[in-house]
Every structure is written in C-alpha cells, then in structure tokens.
Amino acid sequence: MQIKLHRSHIIPLSVILLSTWQMATANQVVASATDEPQPGMISNKVVCKNNSEQSYALYLPSNYTPSRTWPLIGAFDPAARGNIPVEQFKDAAERYGYIVCGSNNSRNGPLQPSAEAAKAMLQDIATRFSVDAKQVYLTGFSGGGRAATAIALWLKDQIVGVIGCGAGLAVGIEPTSSLPFIYYGTIGKEDFNYAEMKQLDRALTASGVIHHIDVFEGGHNWAPPDVCAKAIEWMELQAMRSSRRPKDDSLIDRLFKTDQDTAKAHESNGRVYEAYIAYSEIAADYKGLRDVSEFEQKAAALKDSKAVKQAMAREHDQENEQARRSNELFGLRAKALRTNGDPSTQQPFLTDLKRIVSDLKRKSEAKESSPERALALRVLSQYTISSFEQSMLLIQTKKYDLAVANLALDAAVTPDNPRVWYYLACAYSLNGDKRRAVDALSKAVQKGFSNLQELERNPQLDSIREEAGFKKIVENLRSKG
C-alpha cells in the first residue's frame, strides 16, 4: 500500500475536532432526535450528515454526556465491517470511557478511499459528540491496520497512537524515531504476519519508539476483546506518562501488579523467554510512572541467559523458514500461471503446489499447538490470502481473463475451498463465459457455499441470472432455507 495522499484531501484534525463548547452544543441539538445513537448500545450504521454515502458503526459509553470530553478510537476493517472492531473494543470502551467508531466504507485496496472514509467519519464524530482532542487513536486489522498508520502519519501530531492488529506499518513508513505516534501491535501466534510484527518490534525498540507488541493465541484476526482491553489500558498508561490525562494511581497500581504477577509466573514456571519479554515490557511501559530499575535489571540478566539466546535463535530460524517456504509456493504459482493454462507445461508446477499445500494443511491440522503447526498455518494462510487478494485486485481492475486464470489455478490447488469456486464463477461471469460460471458456482455450493442473499445481490453474477443452471442453484438454496 503506497502512501500517495495530499493534505488537501482531508481537512486537518484540528479543524475536524471542534472546540469543546461547539461539540457540546452540537450534541445537545442532536440528542433529542429519535434516530440518533444511544449510549451503551452499538449502532451498526450511523450515516454521516455531510456525506450520505459514508457511514460508520458506533459505541458510546453508557454514561456518555456532552458536558465532558471523551477519548476516541477510529477503526478500519479490511472488508468495511465497521461493527466488528466496535464489538471487539466495546467492553473496554465502556470500562474506560472511550467512544469507538468503525468505518463501513474503508476496505483493502487503494488508500485514498480509506482516507476519504476517515475524513467523513472523524468529521461527523466531532460535530456530533464531545471528543478529547488529546486522546484520539486509530486502529485497524490487516490492511486496515496499515491504513490506520498511513492516516495517522498524514494527520501528524493529531493522532496520538495506533493499535495495529494483524499487520504492521503501511509501505513507505519507516519504524524510526520520527514516527509521530505511539504504537500498540497485536498479532496471533499463527498469523502469517507474525514474523513481520516481531521484526517491527525489534526495529521500534532500536529506534526508541514508545510501543508494545501483544501476542495472543490465534491466527489472522482482529485482536480478541481481552487484548483490545489491554491496548486501551496501555494507551491510558502512556497518556498519564505524557500528561495527556491526569494520573490515576489506583489504575497504575492495578495494572502494574497484574503485569508483575504475569512476569513472575513465567519465571517460576521455567518460561524464561516469556519472562524476559514480560520484564522488558514492564520496564518500558511504566517508566516515569513507577520505579522500574528492578525490572530493567531482571530483563538484562535474562537476555544474556542461554535459554533466551536459544529462543531468539529459534524465532529467527522460523522467520527465515517461513520466508523460504512462502517464496517457494509463490514461485511455483507464478511459473504455473506463465504457462497460460497449458496442461502439458502447467502440470509439473501444479503437482508440486498441490503436494506442498497438502503437506502444510496436514501439519496445520495437528491437535496440539507447536512451532511446526504455527509455521504451517502461517505459510498456508499467507499463500491463500495473498493469492485471493491478487485475484480480487484483477477483478477490481477489470482484468477478468487474468482473474479467471488465477482463480482456476487456486481451485485446482485448493479444490475444497468454496470461496475460491464462488469468485471463479464471478470472474467467469464478468468475462462472459456463462457455462463455466454456472459450473463453478455449482462447485461452490457443493463445497459448502450457501449465502443466498449474496448470490442474489452480487452484480458480478448478473450475466448468468437468466441461465437455467443459475436459477436451479438459487431454487435449491432457497428450499434449504
């Protein structure tokens, strides 16, 4: 995702975030409207007043009042599902008094639409509600996380921090000391961007950037609610460190004790590497709030231990192995595509692809969590998601013949994936091949696709709606009901 924005495209946040009295007055005006969002409840679609094509999901704390200002988190989902991040952050937002909004328009792809969505959403929030301009944060998942960092960089000094989920910084942003926002990253152990996030952690540490990386059990997903709560708590600590909000000693003491207990539990149970990370994080996160000299010393001692050095070496080895295996898969895929679908020349590459993907799938389905399972899941999901995104980009840019070639190859490699067959049907339909479109759609349903509403509303399938095969598929799905 290249950063190609111009400051004329989004008004400065200092203008978006009106003065406190203006926001209070605006809120008093809209509070009487029956269709306005209600505190303590998620609103899935709030339409922007100055741009009816833009909307967002919203959560206001149950004790919201315009008489005071409230921290704000603006969220960006890669598939324009604004309610997902709002749901994930809702409980912590209620507990700590945050407004959370998620764009229903921002999605993966060119950055400019996400920038326009951010403009509309932030402007609307500022005119309706009372926002603390000293505590405005952005968050996003996957491509939405990269978009959040790009927008935060662009709105320099006006976005305090970014919570990045499942991906690091946008392409073109360097993790240097000049980064104008603090950063809280979250990543699943089995996320294909795990290695990227660990590398980013090291780079931000070397640059002296205030940050924290939270690793959870899981794959490429929005951070779970408990991790979202930790992200808000960390932002609260940093706000107190920088005097953007008054110190709350009871909150600091509670979080400090929890983190100490976690670090000591790791150490007492022989999880030396985890203890090293935990002590390092305490020393960084609470500096200036509590005496952290003890934890700095513990972290330094553990860093020089054999166990930590071995763990670091294993982590580097896994990062290199993921890169090697991914490059192998993408190299084979590129060679297979260059054959233009000729069976005689494509078959050797296709055979190798199937063999490697099948092996990764077998390892990824192991019951017990292990480094081998995690590595297999990372490589497999990186391959499937990246291939899918490439095909979607080809459809978006109307290169339908290339989209068909890509998706047909993916259907051959992962024949049990209903989504691949579904989008292959869309590509065939857009390319004017009605017979193959219906055949691919039939395969999608056989493999488990059952979203009748999507089938009936997707304009990419318009060319086959009058085909007997399409009507039969719709009729069968409707009868199952």
MARTIFI-683470 format. One record per residue (C-alpha): residue in one letter; x, y, z. Coordinates in steps of 0.25 Angstrom, whole numbers, padded with zeros to 4 digits, always signed. Layout:
BEGIN
AXYZ...
% end
This chain:
BEGIN
M+0000+0000+0000Q+0007+0012-0005I+0005+0026+0002K+0000+0035-0009L-0008+0045-0001H-0009+0060-0002R-0012+0069+0010S-0024+0075+0002H-0031+0062+0002I-0034+0062+0017I-0037+0074+0026P-0027+0075+0038L-0032+0068+0050S-0030+0081+0058V-0042+0086+0049I-0049+0073+0050L-0049+0073+0065L-0057+0085+0068S-0055+0093+0081T-0062+0086+0094W-0073+0096+0094Q-0076+0095+0080M-0077+0080+0081A-0085+0081+0093T-0095+0090+0086A-0096+0081+0074N-0098+0069+0083Q-0110+0076+0090V-0116+0079+0077V-0116+0064+0072A-0119+0058+0086S-0134+0060+0084A-0134+0053+0070T-0140+0039+0071D-0131+0033+0061E-0118+0037+0068P-0109+0026+0074Q-0112+0023+0089P-0101+0022+0100G-0098+0008+0104M-0103+0002+0091I-0095-0002+0077S-0101+0006+0065N-0097-0002+0053K-0100+0009+0043V-0098+0024+0046V-0099+0032+0033C-0090+0044+0032K-0098+0056+0031N-0089+0063+0021N-0087+0051+0013S-0099+0041+0012E-0090+0031+0005Q-0081+0029+0017S-0085+0022+0030Y-0079+0016+0042A-0083+0007+0054L-0082+0014+0067Y-0081+0011+0082L-0084+0022+0093P-0081+0019+0107S-0094+0017+0115N-0090+0029+0124Y-0087+0038+0112T-0090+0052+0114P-0086+0064+0105S-0082+0072+0118R-0068+0066+0117T-0059+0061+0106W-0056+0046+0103P-0045+0039+0097L-0047+0034+0083I-0043+0021+0075G-0046+0021+0060A-0045+0007+0053F-0043+0002+0039D-0047-0012+0035P-0041-0018+0022A-0055-0022+0018A-0063-0010+0022R-0069-0017+0034G-0069-0005+0044N-0077-0013+0054I-0066-0023+0056P-0056-0014+0063V-0067-0007+0070E-0071-0020+0076Q-0057-0024+0080F-0054-0011+0087K-0068-0009+0093D-0065-0015+0107A-0052-0007+0109A-0058+0005+0103E-0070+0004+0114R-0060+0002+0125Y-0050+0013+0122G-0060+0023+0115Y-0056+0023+0101I-0064+0026+0088V-0061+0015+0077C-0065+0017+0063G-0063+0007+0051S-0064+0011+0037N-0074+0004+0028N-0066+0009+0015S-0052+0007+0018R-0046-0006+0012N-0034-0013+0006G-0029-0007-0007P-0024+0007-0011L-0022+0016+0001Q-0030+0028-0004P-0044+0022-0001S-0040+0019+0013A-0034+0033+0015E-0048+0039+0010A-0055+0030+0019A-0046+0034+0031K-0049+0049+0027A-0064+0047+0027M-0065+0038+0040L-0056+0047+0048Q-0063+0060+0044D-0076+0054+0047I-0072+0049+0060A-0066+0063+0064T-0079+0070+0060R-0088+0061+0068F-0080+0057+0080S-0071+0062+0091V-0057+0057+0087D-0044+0059+0095A-0034+0064+0084K-0022+0060+0093Q-0027+0045+0092V-0030+0042+0078Y-0026+0028+0074L-0027+0019+0061T-0028+0004+0060G-0029-0005+0048F-0028-0020+0045S-0019-0025+0034G-0019-0015+0022G-0028-0007+0031G-0017-0006+0041R-0007-0002+0030A-0017+0009+0026A-0018+0014+0040T-0003+0016+0041A-0003+0023+0028I-0014+0032+0032A-0008+0035+0046L+0005+0039+0039W-0002+0048+0030L-0010+0055+0041K+0003+0057+0048D+0003+0061+0063Q-0012+0060+0063I-0014+0045+0065V-0007+0041+0078G-0006+0026+0075V-0009+0014+0066I-0014+0000+0070G-0010-0009+0059C-0016-0023+0058G-0010-0034+0049A-0001-0025+0041G+0010-0015+0043L+0012-0001+0037A+0008+0003+0023V+0018+0002+0012G+0026+0014+0012I+0026+0017+0027E+0039+0014+0033P+0040+0010+0048T+0049+0021+0052S+0050+0031+0064S+0042+0041+0055L+0029+0033+0056P+0019+0043+0061F+0010+0033+0068I+0012+0022+0079Y+0008+0008+0074Y+0002-0004+0081G+0002-0016+0072T-0005-0029+0073I-0003-0042+0066G-0007-0056+0067K+0004-0067+0068E-0001-0074+0056D-0003-0061+0048F+0005-0060+0035N+0009-0046+0038Y+0015-0051+0052A+0029-0050+0047E+0027-0036+0041M+0021-0032+0055K+0033-0038+0062Q+0043-0031+0053L+0035-0018+0055D+0036-0019+0070R+0052-0020+0069A+0052-0008+0059L+0043+0001+0068T+0052-0003+0080A+0065+0000+0073S+0058+0014+0069G+0053+0017+0083V+0039+0018+0079I+0029+0016+0090H+0022+0003+0086H+0017-0010+0091I+0014-0023+0084D+0004-0033+0089V+0004-0047+0084F-0009-0056+0086E-0013-0070+0083G-0019-0070+0069G-0018-0066+0054H-0020-0055+0045N-0032-0048+0052W-0036-0035+0060A-0030-0036+0074P-0040-0042+0084P-0047-0033+0094D-0037-0036+0105V-0025-0032+0096C-0033-0019+0092A-0035-0016+0107K-0020-0017+0109A-0018-0008+0097I-0027+0003+0103E-0020+0001+0117W-0007+0003+0111M-0011+0015+0104E-0017+0020+0117L-0003+0018+0123Q+0004+0025+0112A-0006+0037+0113M-0002+0038+0128R+0012+0038+0125S+0011+0049+0115S+0001+0057+0124R-0010+0056+0113R-0019+0051+0125P-0018+0052+0140K-0010+0041+0147D-0019+0030+0153D-0010+0023+0163S-0021+0012+0166L-0021+0009+0152I-0006+0009+0150D-0004+0000+0163R-0014-0010+0158L-0008-0011+0144F+0006-0011+0150K+0003-0023+0159T-0004-0031+0149D+0008-0030+0139Q+0018-0033+0151D+0010-0045+0154T+0010-0050+0140A+0025-0048+0138K+0028-0055+0151A+0019-0067+0148H+0026-0068+0135E+0039-0068+0142S+0035-0078+0153N+0029-0088+0143G+0042-0088+0135R+0037-0080+0123V+0050-0072+0123Y+0048-0065+0109E+0034-0061+0112A+0039-0055+0126Y+0049-0047+0119I+0039-0041+0109A+0030-0038+0121Y+0040-0031+0130S+0045-0023+0118E+0031-0019+0115I+0029-0014+0130A+0042-0006+0129A+0037+0001+0116D+0023+0003+0119Y+0023+0008+0134K+0036+0017+0132G+0033+0030+0138L+0021+0024+0146R+0027+0015+0155D+0041+0011+0159V+0045+0000+0148S+0060-0002+0152E+0058-0016+0157F+0051-0020+0144E+0061-0014+0135Q+0072-0022+0143K+0064-0035+0142A+0062-0033+0127A+0076-0030+0125A+0081-0042+0133L+0071-0052+0125K+0075-0046+0112D+0089-0052+0114S+0084-0065+0118K+0086-0078+0109A+0071-0080+0109V+0067-0067+0104K+0078-0067+0093Q+0073-0080+0088A+0059-0076+0088M+0063-0063+0080A+0071-0072+0070R+0059-0081+0068E+0050-0069+0065H+0060-0064+0055D+0060-0078+0049Q+0045-0079+0048E+0044-0065+0041N+0055-0070+0031E+0047-0083+0029Q+0034-0076+0027A+0040-0067+0016R+0047-0079+0009R+0034-0087+0008S+0026-0075+0004N+0035-0072-0007E+0035-0086-0012L+0020-0086-0013F+0019-0073-0019G+0030-0076-0029L+0023-0089-0033R+0009-0081-0034A+0016-0071-0043K+0022-0082-0052A+0009-0089-0053L+0002-0076-0057R+0012-0073-0068T+0008-0086-0075N-0005-0079-0079G-0013-0092-0074D-0006-0101-0084P-0008-0115-0077S+0005-0121-0082T+0014-0110-0077Q+0006-0106-0065Q+0004-0120-0059P+0018-0121-0052F+0017-0108-0045L+0002-0111-0041T+0007-0125-0035D+0017-0118-0027L+0008-0108-0022K-0003-0118-0018R+0008-0126-0011I+0013-0115-0003V-0001-0109+0001S-0006-0123+0005D+0006-0125+0014L+0004-0111+0020K-0011-0114+0022R-0008-0127+0029K+0002-0120+0039S-0007-0109+0041E-0018-0118+0046A-0010-0124+0057K-0018-0124+0070E-0006-0119+0079S+0000-0105+0078S+0014-0106+0073P+0024-0097+0066E+0022-0107+0054R+0007-0105+0053A+0009-0090+0055L+0019-0089+0044A+0010-0098+0035L-0002-0089+0038R+0006-0076+0035V+0011-0081+0021L-0002-0087+0017S-0011-0075+0021Q+0000-0065+0015Y-0001-0073+0002T-0017-0074+0001I-0020-0060+0006S-0009-0053-0003S-0014-0061-0015F-0028-0057-0013E-0025-0043-0011Q-0017-0043-0024S-0029-0049-0031M-0039-0039-0025L-0030-0027-0030L-0030-0033-0044I-0045-0033-0043Q-0046-0019-0038T-0037-0014-0049K-0045-0022-0060K-0034-0032-0064Y-0044-0043-0064D-0037-0053-0072L-0025-0052-0063A-0034-0053-0051V-0040-0066-0057A-0026-0072-0059N-0022-0068-0045L-0035-0074-0038A-0035-0086-0047L-0021-0090-0042D-0025-0087-0028A-0037-0096-0030A-0028-0107-0035V-0019-0106-0023T-0030-0104-0012P-0042-0111-0018D-0049-0111-0005N-0050-0096-0003P-0064-0091-0007R-0060-0077-0007V-0050-0079-0018W-0060-0086-0027Y-0070-0075-0024Y-0061-0064-0028L-0056-0072-0040A-0071-0072-0044C-0071-0057-0043A-0059-0056-0051Y-0065-0065-0062S-0078-0057-0062L-0071-0044-0063N-0062-0050-0074G-0075-0054-0082D-0073-0069-0080K-0087-0073-0075R-0085-0088-0076R-0073-0088-0068A-0078-0078-0058V-0090-0087-0055D-0081-0099-0054A-0072-0092-0044L-0084-0087-0036S-0089-0101-0035K-0076-0106-0030A-0076-0095-0019V-0089-0099-0014Q-0085-0114-0014K-0073-0110-0005G-0081-0102+0005F-0085-0088-0001S-0099-0085+0004N-0100-0070+0005L-0113-0068-0004Q-0114-0053-0001E-0100-0051-0006L-0103-0059-0018E-0116-0051-0021R-0109-0037-0019N-0095-0039-0025P-0095-0031-0038Q-0083-0039-0043L-0093-0050-0046D-0103-0042-0054S-0099-0048-0067I-0104-0062-0063R-0116-0059-0055E-0125-0064-0066E-0117-0077-0068A-0125-0089-0065G-0114-0094-0056F-0113-0082-0048K-0128-0082-0045K-0127-0096-0041I-0116-0093-0031V-0124-0082-0025E-0136-0090-0024N-0129-0101-0017L-0122-0092-0007R-0136-0085-0005S-0142-0099-0002K-0132-0102+0008G-0134-0089+0015
% end
